[in-house]
């Protein structure tokens, strides 16, 4: 194996950008291999600040463990240490506050020297390695860089909705993205439209309704709002996976290595469609009778009139209709876009091989730029839908760390 060019400073560390589940898990595995690592970011910030209070995780406990290189760091271990009820079975539901606490506990135990500063820029050095600048003013050289920034900056707002908010979505304006909400009580007494049909849309709608808002879901297609079956109704003659019993889910959970070898159209189709919009089984009772569902063919345009948002939709009968409210929440998901990773230098981004705007990754989550790695959701188009979920750390982190150790270890 030809070794990539190394930085001249032998002691230069591996830099991990991001302190969510994937960043923390990757850093723990790198350190277990004896590699010097510096980790940057606010621990579990998306879970602490960009998820609504009172939210419950759709994932089961077994699908919510952050992978560590040694035992004693599972969700059950955290619950025992924190004196919380043990979350074990598929019927146990995880509050977002519990999961955020688990991530911070994981960080304090395994990455106690996490640096809560922002990486401003990453540029490739002519002699090998990377030059990083921090918002503290520090500059340093890293032999390799792992990008694990999760959902940050990847919020998707379709063009027909974005036209109504040229300055961008905001909870204080006519329209926001579901990732911008922590406290939905601000909409008590208001009329709210929530665009989308996935778990984020449905749970946001329920929490807003329970906080006193009048809420309508705007979803594309007949029968688009649906909920999963409870654990006791799962088919027994199909293999288990972290997401339910189905052959497709089993393959995508336990045979991830072959995913990147699929034809490009197949990879992107599966990444987009598998584990698509579906409400959690435990949410249905809270939804029915509390939230109105408006099924449409599509949203045509959005605009503001007198400070209030107005959506023009095409009904299932293909007729135009206007829907007005005090505020619109776009629960329209996320899209990987390298342009959102503004800290990556222009020259560096230009050298990256991409597939429909996402980094094209090889073995060990390595990009086409030697020493630059992507993990978590940023790796989804190469390694599949599993990378959208915490349990994907079990596959990704040891393999990425092993590749880094082989190529850039001391």
N, C-alpha and C positions, 0 to 999 in steps of 0.2 A: 504493500500500500504506500503510495507516495504521500509524504507528509506535507501539508500546506505550509506556506511561509508563516513563521512564528514572529511575534513581537520581539524586539531586541532585548527588552527587559524580561528576564526569566520569571521574575516575581509578579509580573502583571497578572491581575485576577481575571476570573470569568465574571462578566457583568450580567445580572439578571434584572430586567426592567419589568416591574409589576409585582405586586404583593397580594394577589388574590390566590385562590387555590392552586392554579397551575404554576405561578411564580414561586410560591412557598414550597410546593412539592418538589419542583425541579431543583431549587437551591438546596434543599435537604439532601437530595440524592447526589448532587455534585459534591457537597461537603463530605458525605459518607465515603466518597472515593478519594478524599484527601486533597481536593482541589481548592485553591484559594478563591473565594466567592464574595462579591459585593452585591447586595440586593437593594433595589431602590423602589420606593412607592409607599403609599399609605395602606396599612394592612386591612384587607377586606373592605375597601372603601365603597365599592359598588354595592355590596351587601348591606353596609351600614347606612349609606346615605342616598342610594338610588333605588331602593326597594321600599314600597309603602309599609308603614308601621302596621302590624297586625297580619302581614302576609304570612302564608304557610307554604312551605316548599312542596312542589308537585312530586319531586323525587322521593323515593323510599329511603329509609336509613341505610340499607346496604349499598345504594347508589350515591351516597352522600359522604363517603369517607375520602379524605385527602390522603393520598398515598405517601407513606414515609418509608425510609429504608430500614427501619427497625420497628418492632412491635411496640404497642402502648400509645398509639396516637390516632386511634379511630374515634368516631363520634361517640361510641359507647364509652370509651376511655374518658373522653371529656365529660360526659354526663356524670360518670362516677366521681371524677375529680371535683366537679362543680356542685355536686349534691343535687343533680337534676334527675327526673325520672328517666330510666333507661329507654332509649328509642331503638328498637330491634326489629319488630315485625313490619310487614308491608302495610299493616293497618295503623301503625304509629305515624303521626303527622308531625313534621318538624317546623316549629316557628322560625321565621327568618332571624329573629334576635338570638335564638339558640345557635343557629348555624354560624352567624357572624361571630358569636362568642367562641365557638369551636375553632374557627379560623385564627382568631387572635391568640387563643391558647396554644394552638399548633405553632404559630409564629414565635411566641415568647419562649417556648420550649426548644425549638430547633433553629430558629433564626433570630436570636435575641439582639443581634447587632444590626437589625434592619435599619436602613438609612431612609428616613422619611423626607426625602428631597426629590425634586423632579429632574429627570434627565432632559436637558434642553436640546442636545444634538449628539448624534453618533455619525462619525465619518471614518472611512477606511484610511489606514496609514499606508504610505507607499512601501514601507519595509515589512508589512504584515501587521495584523492586529487592527485595533480601532482606537480612535481618539474620542473620548466622551467629555461633554461639558455638563455641569450640574448648575441648577439655579442658585446654588450657594456660591458660585464663582469658581469652584474647583474644576480643574481639568486633569484627566489621567488616561493612561493607556490600558486597554483590556485585550487579552489574547483572543477572547471570543465573547460574543454577546448573544443572550437569549431574550427574545421579545415575548413577554407573557402579559400583555396589557389588557387582556380580556375584552369586555364589551365597551370599554371607555372610548368615546368618540365615534363609535360605529352605529349610532342610532340612525334608523332609516325612516325618512319622511318622504313618501311618494310625491312626485312632481305636482300632481293635482292638488295636494294638500299644502305643499311648500309655497305655492303661489300666494296663499293667504297670509303668510308670515315671512315677508322678505328679509326681516332682521333675525329670523330664526325663531323656533318655538320657545315658549316660556310659560311657566305656570301662572304668571301674572298677566299674560297677554291673552289673546283670543284662542290660542291653540298651543298645546304642549305635547311632548312625547312621554310615554308612560315611564321612561327611565328617569324623568325629572321630578318624580314625586316621592316624598317620604311621608308627608302628612296630608291626607285627603280631606281632613275636616274643614279645610279652607273653603270647600265647595258646598258646605251645608246650606240647604235652602236654594241652591242653584240648579239650573237645568243643564245637564251634562250629556254630551254625545261621546261615546267611546267607539273608535273605529278599529275593528279587528275581531277575530274569533278565536284566538289562542288563549292559553292560560293567563298570560299577562293582561289581555283585554278583559276577560271574564272576571278575574279576581279583582282587578282595578275597579270594574263596574260594581261588583258586590261590595267592596270596602267603601266606595263612595256612597252607595245607596245606604249602607249601614251607618254612615256618618251623617245622613240627612239630605243627600242630593237626590234629585229626580233624574234617573239615568236611563238612557237608551243605548243599546248596542247597535252599531251599523256594521253588518257583516255581509260579505259577498257570497251569493249563492243560496239556493234553497237547502235547508237542513244544515247550514254551515256551522251553527252552534251545536256542539255535541260534547258529551262527557264520557270519560272512560268507565269501564266496568270496575266495580270494587274487587279487591283481591279474592274474595270467596267465589266470585263468578268467572275468574280467569280459567281458560280451557286447561284441563289437566294433562292432556296427551300431547302437549307441545313443550319444547324445552324452555327452561327458565332463563331470563336475562334480567339485568337491572331495571328494565323498562316494561316488563311484562312477558307473557308467554307467547312467543311467535318465532318461527324459524328465521324470518328476516332479521328480527331484533337480536336473536342469538348469534347469527353470523356477523352482524355489524358490531356486536359487542366483544366477541371472542376471536374473530379472525380479521382483525384490523389491518394486519401487515400487508395483505394483498390488495387493499382498497386503492392504493395509489397507482396500481398497475392497470386499473380499469380504464376503458376509453374515457376521454375527457367529458363528452356529453353525459355518459352514464354517471360519472362521479358527481357532476354538478346537479344532475337530476335527483340522485339519491340524497345528496346533502340537503337539498331544498325540500324534498317531499317526505322523506322518512321521519317519523316522529313529528309530524306536522301539527297544525292547530287542533287541540283537543283539551277540553277542560278536565281537571282532576275529578275523580268520582265523588270526593267528599264536598265538592263545591256546588253540585247540582241543586241540592236542597236549599242552599242559601240563595241561589240565583233565581229559581222559579218563583214567580209572584212578586219579586222585588225589583227586577230589571226587565224593561221592555226590549224585545228583540225586533229589529227592523232589517229584514233581509232584502238585499238589492243586487242588481246585476253588477253595478260598479258605482264608484264615486266619480262624477264627471269633473266638477270644479269645486273650489272652496274660495270664499271671499269674506270680507267683513263689511257689515252694514251697521253704522251707528255704534261701532265698537264690539258688535256681537258677530260671532262666526255663523256663516250660512253655507251649508253643503247642498250642492245640486247633485242629485243621484238619479240613476236610471233604475226604475223599479224592475221587478221580475217580469212585469208585463211590457217592458221597454218604453215606459212613459217617464218623462222628466218629473221630478218632485223636489221641492226645497225643504230642507230640514234646518231649523234654526235652534240655537241654544245660547247659554251664557258662556260656555267654554267647550272646546273639543279636545279630547285626549286621543292622540294617535298611538295606538298600541300596535304599531306596524313593524315591529321587529328590528333586526339589525342586519347590516350588510358589511362584509369585510371589504375595506377599501384602503389600500396602502397610502393614499393621499391623506388619510386621517392620521397617519403616524408621522406627524410633522417633525418629530425629532430625528427621523432618518434623513441624512443629507441627500440632496438632489442627485449627486453623482452615484451615491450608494443605491438609491432607489432605481436609478436608470439601469444599473447592472443586474438587478434582480429579475430572474425568470418568473413570469407570472402566468396565471391561467384565469382568464376572465376577471382580472383585477386582483386576484388573490395570489399569495406567494406559492410557487410550485416547489414542493419539498421532496427531498430524496430520503434515503435511509437515515434514521436517527434524527429526523426533523430538521435536517440541514438544508439551507437554501442554496441557491446557485452561487452566492457570495461566500467563499470559504470563511468559516468562523461565525457566520450569522445564522441563528436558529429562530424558529417561530413555533410556539406551542399554544394549546388551548384552541379557542374558536378561530384564531388566525390560521390554524392548521387544518381546518375542517374540510376544505376542498381536496386536500391530499390524503387525509386519514379518516374522513367520514364523519357522520353525525355524532358519534361518540364524543368527539372533541368539544361538543357544546355542553357537556355535562361533567360534573365534578368527578364522577367515577372514571372518566377517561384518564385521569392522572395515573391510575394504576398501570395503564399501558404506556403512556407517553413519557413519564418522568424517568424511569430507569433506562429506557432506550435512548432518550436524548442524552442523559448523563453519561451513559456508556460510550456513545459516539464522541462526545466532547473529550472524555478521558482518553480515548484511544488516539484522537487527533491532536489534542492540545494539552494533554497532561504533562506534568514536569518531567 
